[in-house]
Amino acid sequence: MSSPQLTSVIPYIHILLTRDFYVVLPAVLICYILYQHLFHPLARIPGPFLASLTNWWYVRATRTETWHRIVVSLHEKYGPIVRIAPNQVSVGAPKAVRQIYPVSSTAFPKSDWYSVFRGTRRVDLFAGQDQWAHGRHRKMVVRAYAMDTLKDLEPYVDYCLELLVEQLDGRVGQKVDMAKRVHLFSFDVIGEITWSANFGFLTAGVDDGTFETIRTMGRSGSWLGHVPYVFRMHELLKPYIGNWLDRPAIRKSRGKKDLINRFFDAHEKNPEEFTYTDVISMGATQVSAGSDTTAVSIRAIIYYVLRNPSVKAKLVAEIDEARRKGELSNPIKHEEAAKLKYLQAVVSESLRVHPAMAVNLPRVVPSGGANIEGHYLPGGTVVGMSAWVVHKDKEVYGEDAHAFRPERWLERDTTDMNRCLLTFGAGSRACLGRNMAAQQMSKVIPTLFLNYDMELADPEKGWRIECLLFVAQYDMDVAIERRQDYPS
């Protein structure tokens, strides 16, 4: 356009901006609001007004670090299905678990929320969205997570457990921040079973800044997943601002049975499909995700047992009786702990009452659409379920579903309760490391209650909870004493 032509257009642009622009913009906004509330396929699904208009309502809700409570209140107010974003719903009905998270079908793939966590990594068993690729990669490494592998890994757990007991022995008669101590333990265990070398956090009593780095990543990822285009813009700018995340150098060691060596075995069998970079990615994911989820679960078990004296008495009695019968070692073996029925009930109840995951585990409705809770959801709709909601369902867990009561796992058939337990996800994409987490929980809890008498230092004071990617607990002071009635 020539300069004279441009000059002749300027007055019209001025008129548009000063008059028509302010008429057109409100009209467009009104039409958008009317569409979202009257004509959008999800218009009849109840939920917060702003949530129907923008994903940023969901972003703000997650950034309050109380999403685990917000999502429960939403379902209490609106019912079993709630619209939490323009194209996303939260489902709280347990019967939808198998539909949204099927065991064998790949009908509901993971949503774009996971792309933020995957980044540029080709292999990520948690965040990978390609169902076919996930199935292939899962088959390559599944043996590393099998139940019989736990026997090879147990000595690594025992080593860290002995370190934990040694540290606690030095603090008998004092207050111990058990939330912090458990985190140090879980991180060192992951280091041992992954690389045959712990991080030295238990011995030092502090971490090296890694915990804060992981928290920062969780804080960012938990909300960026709802607006992934912001993350992609950051990726485009990365050549100019640099990459502040360094990848560790990892190599195979000889004669070890840790996870990294098992990942390398998969790499050597399929070097093109499971590359060296994929080995690094698997190791890093194992450390960051495995340590936090296990720490959250162990903290929950200790906390709820100490807050319920009758539960503590039953648990200690079961542990002592097994010890007197010669059925428990010290430290306790996983196969021994698996036979302690009340202990396993306590573990299951703690995972139910305080699941580690904060997010709704979002999936995408397939192209043909789906009927969920009486509503037709068109293909492309994002749908997810929160463990914090499902675990409180009274039809599945009883009228006292809001209470901590391990006995519920011993009173009746637990098939439905276990099916709806979303602590480690569900279906074909359930967490591969759940057996390892169960092993750690089953060993550390009875070992602690066998050797120590523990009480909350201030029963009136609750712990501090931070809901990011995980619902982590902090400031859990426990008074510990060596047991004088230790069963020989």
C-alpha positions as CSV (number, residue, x, y, z in Angstrom):
1,M,0.0,0.0,0.0
2,S,1.4,3.4,-1.0
3,S,1.9,6.2,1.4
4,P,-1.1,8.3,0.1
5,Q,-3.3,5.2,0.3
6,L,-2.2,4.6,3.9
7,T,-2.9,8.2,4.7
8,S,-6.5,7.9,3.4
9,V,-7.2,4.8,5.5
10,I,-6.0,6.2,8.8
11,P,-9.1,8.2,9.5
12,Y,-11.3,5.1,9.1
13,I,-9.1,3.1,11.4
14,H,-9.4,5.9,14.0
15,I,-13.2,5.8,13.7
16,L,-13.3,2.0,14.1
17,L,-11.1,2.2,17.2
18,T,-12.9,5.0,18.8
19,R,-16.5,4.0,18.1
20,D,-17.2,0.7,16.4
21,F,-14.4,-1.2,18.3
22,Y,-16.1,-0.5,21.6
23,V,-19.4,-1.7,20.2
24,V,-18.1,-4.8,18.4
25,L,-15.9,-6.1,21.3
26,P,-18.7,-6.3,23.9
27,A,-21.0,-7.9,21.3
28,V,-18.4,-10.6,20.6
29,L,-17.9,-11.2,24.3
30,I,-21.7,-11.4,24.9
31,C,-22.0,-13.9,22.0
32,Y,-19.2,-16.0,23.4
33,I,-20.7,-16.1,26.9
34,L,-24.2,-17.0,25.4
35,Y,-22.6,-19.8,23.4
36,Q,-20.7,-21.2,26.3
37,H,-23.9,-21.3,28.5
38,L,-26.6,-22.1,26.0
39,F,-25.1,-23.9,22.9
40,H,-21.8,-25.4,23.9
41,P,-22.0,-29.3,24.1
42,L,-21.0,-28.9,27.8
43,A,-23.5,-26.1,28.5
44,R,-25.8,-28.3,30.6
45,I,-23.0,-29.5,32.9
46,P,-22.9,-27.4,36.1
47,G,-19.9,-25.7,37.4
48,P,-18.4,-22.3,38.3
49,F,-19.4,-19.5,35.9
50,L,-15.9,-18.4,35.0
51,A,-14.8,-22.0,34.5
52,S,-17.1,-22.2,31.5
53,L,-15.4,-19.2,29.9
54,T,-11.7,-19.7,30.4
55,N,-9.0,-22.2,31.4
56,W,-7.5,-19.5,33.5
57,W,-10.2,-20.1,36.2
58,Y,-8.7,-23.6,36.5
59,V,-5.2,-22.2,36.5
60,R,-6.1,-19.8,39.4
61,A,-7.7,-22.7,41.4
62,T,-4.6,-24.8,41.1
63,R,-2.3,-22.0,42.0
64,T,-4.1,-21.5,45.3
65,E,-2.3,-24.8,46.3
66,T,-5.7,-26.1,47.7
67,W,-7.1,-27.8,44.6
68,H,-7.5,-31.1,46.6
69,R,-10.1,-29.3,48.8
70,I,-11.6,-27.1,46.0
71,V,-12.4,-30.1,43.8
72,V,-14.2,-31.9,46.7
73,S,-16.3,-28.8,47.4
74,L,-17.2,-28.5,43.7
75,H,-18.6,-32.0,43.6
76,E,-20.4,-31.5,46.9
77,K,-22.0,-28.4,45.4
78,Y,-22.7,-29.4,41.8
79,G,-22.9,-33.2,41.8
80,P,-21.0,-36.1,40.2
81,I,-19.9,-34.2,37.1
82,V,-18.6,-30.7,37.1
83,R,-17.4,-28.4,34.3
84,I,-14.0,-27.0,35.4
85,A,-12.9,-25.4,32.1
86,P,-14.6,-24.6,28.8
87,N,-13.8,-28.0,27.4
88,Q,-13.1,-30.0,30.5
89,V,-15.1,-31.8,33.2
90,S,-14.3,-33.5,36.5
91,V,-16.1,-36.7,37.2
92,G,-16.6,-38.0,40.7
93,A,-18.7,-41.1,40.2
94,P,-16.7,-44.3,40.9
95,K,-18.5,-46.3,38.3
96,A,-16.8,-44.1,35.6
97,V,-13.3,-45.3,36.6
98,R,-13.3,-48.3,34.3
99,Q,-14.7,-46.2,31.4
100,I,-12.2,-43.3,31.7
101,Y,-9.2,-45.4,32.8
102,P,-9.7,-48.8,31.1
103,V,-7.3,-51.7,31.8
104,S,-6.9,-52.9,28.2
105,S,-8.4,-50.3,25.9
106,T,-6.6,-47.2,24.7
107,A,-9.9,-45.4,24.1
108,F,-9.2,-42.4,26.4
109,P,-5.7,-41.1,25.7
110,K,-3.8,-38.7,27.9
111,S,-4.6,-35.0,27.4
112,D,-2.3,-32.2,26.3
113,W,-1.8,-31.4,30.0
114,Y,0.9,-34.1,30.1
115,S,2.9,-32.5,27.3
116,V,4.3,-30.0,29.7
117,F,5.9,-32.7,31.8
118,R,7.1,-34.7,28.8
119,G,8.8,-31.7,27.3
120,T,11.0,-32.9,24.4
121,R,11.6,-36.3,25.9
122,R,10.7,-39.1,23.5
123,V,10.1,-41.7,26.3
124,D,8.1,-40.8,29.4
125,L,5.9,-43.5,30.9
126,F,4.0,-41.0,33.0
127,A,3.6,-38.1,30.5
128,G,3.8,-39.8,27.1
129,Q,0.6,-39.3,25.1
130,D,1.2,-41.7,22.3
131,Q,-0.6,-44.9,23.4
132,W,1.2,-47.2,21.0
133,A,4.6,-45.9,21.9
134,H,3.7,-46.1,25.6
135,G,2.8,-49.8,25.2
136,R,6.0,-50.6,23.4
137,H,8.2,-48.8,25.9
138,R,6.3,-50.2,28.9
139,K,7.0,-53.8,27.6
140,M,10.7,-53.0,27.4
141,V,11.0,-52.0,31.1
142,V,8.2,-53.7,32.8
143,R,10.4,-56.5,34.1
144,A,12.3,-53.8,36.1
145,Y,9.2,-53.1,38.1
146,A,7.9,-56.7,38.5
147,M,7.1,-58.2,41.9
148,D,10.1,-60.6,41.7
149,T,12.4,-57.7,41.1
150,L,11.6,-56.4,44.5
151,K,13.7,-59.1,46.1
152,D,16.7,-57.9,44.2
153,L,16.0,-54.3,45.3
154,E,15.2,-55.0,48.9
155,P,18.8,-54.8,50.2
156,Y,19.0,-51.3,48.9
157,V,15.9,-50.4,50.9
158,D,17.3,-52.2,54.0
159,Y,20.5,-50.1,53.8
160,C,18.6,-46.8,53.8
161,L,16.2,-48.1,56.5
162,E,19.2,-48.9,58.7
163,L,20.5,-45.4,58.1
164,L,17.1,-44.0,59.1
165,V,17.1,-46.0,62.4
166,E,20.6,-44.9,63.1
167,Q,19.6,-41.2,62.6
168,L,16.5,-41.6,64.8
169,D,18.5,-43.3,67.5
170,G,20.6,-40.2,67.8
171,R,17.4,-38.1,68.3
172,V,15.7,-40.2,71.0
173,G,14.0,-38.0,73.5
174,Q,13.8,-35.1,71.0
175,K,11.3,-33.8,68.5
176,V,11.8,-34.9,65.0
177,D,10.3,-33.4,61.9
178,M,9.2,-36.8,60.5
179,A,7.9,-35.2,57.3
180,K,11.4,-34.0,56.4
181,R,13.1,-37.2,57.7
182,V,10.7,-39.4,55.6
183,H,11.5,-37.3,52.5
184,L,15.2,-37.7,53.0
185,F,14.7,-41.5,53.4
186,S,12.5,-41.9,50.3
187,F,15.0,-39.9,48.1
188,D,17.9,-41.9,49.3
189,V,16.0,-45.2,48.7
190,I,15.2,-44.1,45.1
191,G,18.9,-43.3,44.6
192,E,19.9,-46.7,45.9
193,I,17.4,-48.8,43.8
194,T,18.0,-46.7,40.7
195,W,21.8,-46.1,40.7
196,S,23.0,-48.3,43.6
197,A,24.1,-45.1,45.3
198,N,22.1,-42.9,47.6
199,F,22.3,-39.1,47.7
200,G,23.6,-38.9,51.3
201,F,20.7,-36.9,52.4
202,L,19.8,-39.0,55.4
203,T,23.4,-38.9,56.7
204,A,23.6,-35.1,56.2
205,G,20.1,-34.5,57.5
206,V,19.4,-32.1,54.6
207,D,19.1,-32.2,50.9
208,D,21.2,-30.2,48.4
209,G,18.5,-28.1,47.0
210,T,17.0,-30.8,44.9
211,F,13.7,-30.8,46.9
212,E,13.1,-27.2,46.1
213,T,13.9,-27.7,42.4
214,I,11.3,-30.5,42.2
215,R,8.8,-28.3,44.1
216,T,9.4,-25.5,41.6
217,M,8.9,-27.9,38.7
218,G,5.7,-29.2,40.3
219,R,4.4,-25.7,41.0
220,S,4.9,-24.7,37.4
221,G,3.8,-27.9,35.7
222,S,0.6,-28.2,37.8
223,W,-0.9,-25.1,36.2
224,L,1.0,-24.8,32.9
225,G,-0.6,-28.1,31.8
226,H,-3.9,-26.3,31.7
227,V,-2.5,-23.6,29.3
228,P,0.2,-25.6,27.5
229,Y,0.6,-22.9,24.8
230,V,2.4,-20.8,27.5
231,F,4.9,-23.6,27.9
232,R,5.4,-23.9,24.2
233,M,6.1,-20.2,24.0
234,H,8.8,-20.7,26.7
235,E,10.3,-23.5,24.6
236,L,10.6,-21.2,21.6
237,L,12.4,-18.7,23.8
238,K,14.7,-21.3,25.3
239,P,17.5,-20.7,22.7
240,Y,17.7,-17.1,23.9
241,I,17.3,-17.6,27.7
242,G,19.1,-21.0,28.0
243,N,18.1,-24.3,29.6
244,W,18.6,-24.2,33.4
245,L,17.9,-28.0,33.8
246,D,21.1,-30.0,33.5
247,R,20.8,-33.8,32.7
248,P,23.0,-36.1,34.9
249,A,25.6,-38.3,33.2
250,I,24.5,-41.9,33.6
251,R,26.4,-45.0,32.8
252,K,26.0,-48.7,33.3
253,S,27.7,-50.3,36.2
254,R,28.9,-53.9,36.4
255,G,27.2,-56.6,38.4
256,K,24.4,-54.4,39.8
257,K,20.8,-55.2,39.8
258,D,19.5,-51.7,40.2
259,L,17.0,-50.0,37.8
260,I,19.5,-48.2,35.7
261,N,21.1,-51.4,34.7
262,R,17.8,-52.9,33.9
263,F,17.0,-49.8,31.7
264,F,20.3,-50.3,30.0
265,D,19.4,-53.9,29.3
266,A,16.3,-52.7,27.5
267,H,18.5,-50.1,25.6
268,E,20.9,-52.8,24.5
269,K,18.1,-55.0,23.2
270,N,16.4,-52.1,21.4
271,P,19.1,-49.4,20.9
272,E,17.1,-47.5,18.3
273,E,13.7,-47.6,19.9
274,F,15.0,-47.2,23.5
275,T,18.0,-44.9,23.3
276,Y,20.6,-43.8,25.8
277,T,18.6,-40.5,26.2
278,D,15.6,-42.6,27.1
279,V,17.6,-44.3,29.8
280,I,18.4,-41.0,31.3
281,S,14.8,-39.8,31.1
282,M,13.6,-43.0,32.8
283,G,16.1,-42.6,35.6
284,A,15.3,-38.9,36.2
285,T,11.6,-39.5,36.2
286,Q,12.0,-42.4,38.6
287,V,13.9,-40.2,41.1
288,S,11.7,-37.1,40.9
289,A,8.3,-38.8,40.9
290,G,9.0,-41.9,42.9
291,S,10.5,-40.2,45.9
292,D,7.8,-37.6,46.3
293,T,4.8,-39.9,46.0
294,T,6.3,-42.5,48.4
295,A,7.2,-39.8,50.9
296,V,3.7,-38.4,50.9
297,S,2.2,-41.8,51.5
298,I,4.6,-42.7,54.3
299,R,3.9,-39.4,56.0
300,A,0.2,-40.0,55.7
301,I,0.4,-43.4,57.4
302,I,2.5,-42.2,60.3
303,Y,0.3,-39.1,60.8
304,Y,-3.1,-40.8,60.8
305,V,-1.8,-43.7,63.0
306,L,-0.5,-41.2,65.6
307,R,-3.8,-39.2,65.5
308,N,-5.8,-42.3,66.2
309,P,-4.6,-44.1,69.4
310,S,-6.9,-47.1,68.9
311,V,-5.4,-47.7,65.5
312,K,-1.9,-47.3,66.8
313,A,-2.6,-49.8,69.6
314,K,-3.9,-52.4,67.2
315,L,-1.0,-51.9,64.8
316,V,1.7,-52.2,67.4
317,A,0.0,-55.3,68.9
318,E,0.0,-57.0,65.5
319,I,3.6,-56.1,64.9
320,D,4.7,-57.3,68.4
321,E,2.8,-60.5,68.1
322,A,4.4,-61.4,64.8
323,R,7.8,-60.5,66.3
324,R,7.3,-62.8,69.3
325,K,6.3,-65.6,67.0
326,G,9.5,-65.1,65.1
327,E,7.7,-64.0,62.0
328,L,9.4,-60.6,61.7
329,S,13.0,-59.7,61.0
330,N,14.5,-56.4,62.0
331,P,14.5,-54.6,59.6
332,I,11.3,-56.2,58.4
333,K,11.2,-58.1,55.1
334,H,8.6,-57.2,52.6
335,E,7.2,-60.7,52.4
336,E,6.8,-60.7,56.2
337,A,5.0,-57.4,56.3
338,A,2.7,-58.5,53.5
339,K,1.2,-61.0,55.9
340,L,0.3,-58.4,58.5
341,K,-3.3,-57.9,57.7
342,Y,-4.0,-54.9,59.9
343,L,-0.8,-53.2,58.7
344,Q,-1.9,-53.5,55.1
345,A,-5.4,-52.2,56.0
346,V,-3.7,-49.2,57.6
347,V,-1.7,-48.6,54.5
348,S,-4.7,-48.9,52.2
349,E,-6.8,-46.5,54.4
350,S,-4.0,-44.0,54.5
351,L,-3.7,-44.0,50.7
352,R,-7.4,-43.6,50.5
353,V,-7.7,-40.7,52.9
354,H,-4.6,-38.9,51.7
355,P,-3.8,-39.8,48.0
356,A,-0.5,-38.3,46.8
357,M,-1.7,-37.0,43.5
358,A,-3.4,-33.7,43.4
359,V,-4.4,-33.5,39.8
360,N,-7.5,-34.9,38.0
361,L,-5.5,-37.3,35.7
362,P,-7.0,-35.8,32.5
363,R,-7.9,-37.9,29.5
364,V,-9.5,-37.1,26.1
365,V,-12.9,-38.5,25.0
366,P,-12.4,-40.5,21.8
367,S,-13.8,-39.2,18.5
368,G,-17.1,-41.0,18.8
369,G,-17.9,-39.3,22.0
370,A,-19.0,-40.9,25.3
371,N,-21.9,-40.9,27.7
372,I,-20.8,-40.3,31.2
373,E,-23.1,-39.7,34.2
374,G,-26.1,-39.1,31.9
375,H,-24.2,-36.5,29.8
376,Y,-23.0,-36.9,26.2
377,L,-19.5,-35.7,25.9
378,P,-18.3,-35.1,22.3
379,G,-14.9,-36.3,21.1
380,G,-12.1,-34.1,22.2
381,T,-13.6,-33.2,25.6
382,V,-11.1,-33.5,28.4
383,V,-12.3,-35.6,31.3
384,G,-10.6,-36.6,34.5
385,M,-11.2,-37.9,38.0
386,S,-9.8,-36.8,41.3
387,A,-8.7,-39.4,43.9
388,W,-9.7,-36.9,46.6
389,V,-13.3,-37.0,45.3
390,V,-13.6,-40.7,44.4
391,H,-12.1,-41.9,47.7
392,K,-14.9,-40.2,49.6
393,D,-17.7,-41.9,47.9
394,K,-20.1,-43.4,50.4
395,E,-21.5,-46.1,48.2
396,V,-18.0,-47.6,47.7
397,Y,-16.3,-46.8,51.1
398,G,-19.3,-46.6,53.5
399,E,-21.2,-43.9,55.2
400,D,-18.1,-43.0,57.2
401,A,-16.0,-42.5,54.1
402,H,-14.7,-39.2,55.4
403,A,-13.2,-40.9,58.5
404,F,-9.9,-42.7,58.9
405,R,-10.9,-46.3,59.7
406,P,-8.6,-49.1,58.6
407,E,-11.2,-51.8,59.7
408,R,-13.2,-51.1,56.6
409,W,-10.6,-53.1,54.6
410,L,-11.1,-56.1,56.8
411,E,-14.8,-56.2,57.1
412,R,-15.9,-57.0,53.6
413,D,-14.9,-57.7,50.0
414,T,-12.5,-55.0,48.9
415,T,-12.7,-55.5,45.1
416,D,-14.6,-52.3,44.5
417,M,-12.6,-50.3,47.0
418,N,-9.4,-51.3,45.4
419,R,-10.7,-50.7,41.9
420,C,-11.6,-47.1,42.9
421,L,-8.3,-46.5,44.7
422,L,-6.7,-44.0,42.4
423,T,-3.6,-43.2,44.5
424,F,-1.3,-44.7,41.8
425,G,-3.7,-44.0,38.9
426,A,-5.8,-46.7,37.2
427,G,-6.1,-48.8,34.1
428,S,-3.4,-49.3,31.5
429,R,-1.5,-46.2,32.5
430,A,-1.3,-46.9,36.2
431,C,2.0,-46.1,37.9
432,L,4.6,-48.8,37.2
433,G,6.4,-48.0,40.5
434,R,3.5,-48.8,42.8
435,N,5.0,-52.1,43.8
436,M,8.2,-50.4,44.9
437,A,6.3,-47.8,46.8
438,A,4.3,-50.5,48.5
439,Q,7.5,-52.3,49.4
440,Q,8.9,-49.2,51.1
441,M,5.7,-48.5,53.0
442,S,5.4,-52.1,54.2
443,K,8.9,-52.1,55.5
444,V,9.4,-48.7,57.0
445,I,6.1,-48.5,59.0
446,P,6.4,-51.7,61.0
447,T,10.2,-51.1,61.5
448,L,9.5,-47.7,63.1
449,F,6.6,-48.9,65.3
450,L,8.6,-52.0,66.3
451,N,11.6,-49.9,67.5
452,Y,10.1,-46.7,68.7
453,D,7.2,-45.2,70.7
454,M,6.1,-42.2,68.7
455,E,3.7,-39.5,69.5
456,L,2.8,-36.2,67.8
457,A,4.7,-33.5,69.6
458,D,1.7,-31.2,69.5
459,P,-1.5,-33.1,68.9
460,E,-3.5,-29.9,68.6
461,K,-1.3,-28.7,65.7
462,G,-2.0,-30.1,62.3
463,W,0.6,-30.5,59.6
464,R,1.0,-28.0,56.8
465,I,-0.2,-29.1,53.3
466,E,1.0,-27.8,50.0
467,C,-1.0,-29.0,47.0
468,L,1.0,-28.7,43.8
469,L,1.4,-31.7,41.6
470,F,1.4,-33.8,44.8
471,V,-0.4,-33.1,48.0
472,A,2.7,-32.9,50.2
473,Q,2.9,-32.5,53.9
474,Y,5.3,-30.5,56.0
475,D,6.0,-29.6,59.7
476,M,5.1,-33.0,61.2
477,D,6.9,-32.9,64.6
478,V,7.0,-36.3,66.3
479,A,8.4,-37.1,69.8
480,I,10.3,-40.4,69.7
481,E,11.5,-42.8,72.4
482,R,13.2,-46.2,72.1
483,R,10.7,-48.8,73.1
484,Q,11.4,-50.4,76.5
485,D,9.0,-53.2,75.8
486,Y,10.6,-54.2,72.6
487,P,9.6,-57.8,71.8
488,S,12.7,-60.0,71.5
